[in-house]
Amino acid sequence: MNFVFAHDFDIDVEGFWKMFFSDEYEQALWKHLKMRNPTILERKDEGSVYRRSVRLEPEMEVPPWA
């Protein structure tokens, strides 16, 4: 089974990444996805690579197929 998700944003690349990694966007995204107790375990900016580890707990049970 394959899935493809495509999103078009009316924003430049630099602005998109600044918004995408902002605390406000993260909190809104997790709330929208119905995640509780989001915990950022690690953020590391290595220049050309940005690593973020997050522990998320879904409010509902994950379907068996997932």
N, C-alpha and C positions, 0 to 999 in steps of 0.2 A: 504494500500500500504506500503510495507517495502523496505528499501534500506540498503545495506551493502557496506561500503567502506573499502577496505583493502590496506594498503601501506607497502611495504617492503623497509627498509632502510639498507644500508651497513654501520652501525655505532653502537657503543655500546649505552646502555640506557642513561648513563650520558651525553655522547656527543650529543645524539639526543635532550634531553630536553634543554641543553645549547643552541643548535642551534635553536630549535623551539621557544624559548622565547627571542631570540636576536632581537634587533631593525632592523637589516639588513634583517633578514628572514621575519619579520612581514611586512615591507615595500614592499618587493618583492612579498609576498603572496597577499597583498591587491591590488597591481598593477595588478598582474596576474588575480585576480578575478574581475577586473574592478570596484574597489571601489574608490570613491573619498572622500576627506576630512576625512580620518581616524583620530579619536580622542580617545586617551587613557584616559578614565575617572578615572580609579583606577587600581593600581597594589598593591597587598598585599601578602607578603610571610609569611605564618604562620607555617613554618617548613615543615610539611608533606603535606600542602595544599598551592597551589599558585593560587591566584585569580586575574583575569584580566578582567576588564570591558572596552569594546571598543564600540564606536559609529561609525558605518559604513554606508555610503550612496552609494547604487548601481548606476552605471552610466546608467543602463537601467532599465526599469520598471520591477518589479517582476511579474512573471506570476500569474494569478488568483489562480491556484492550489496550489501555495506555500503559 
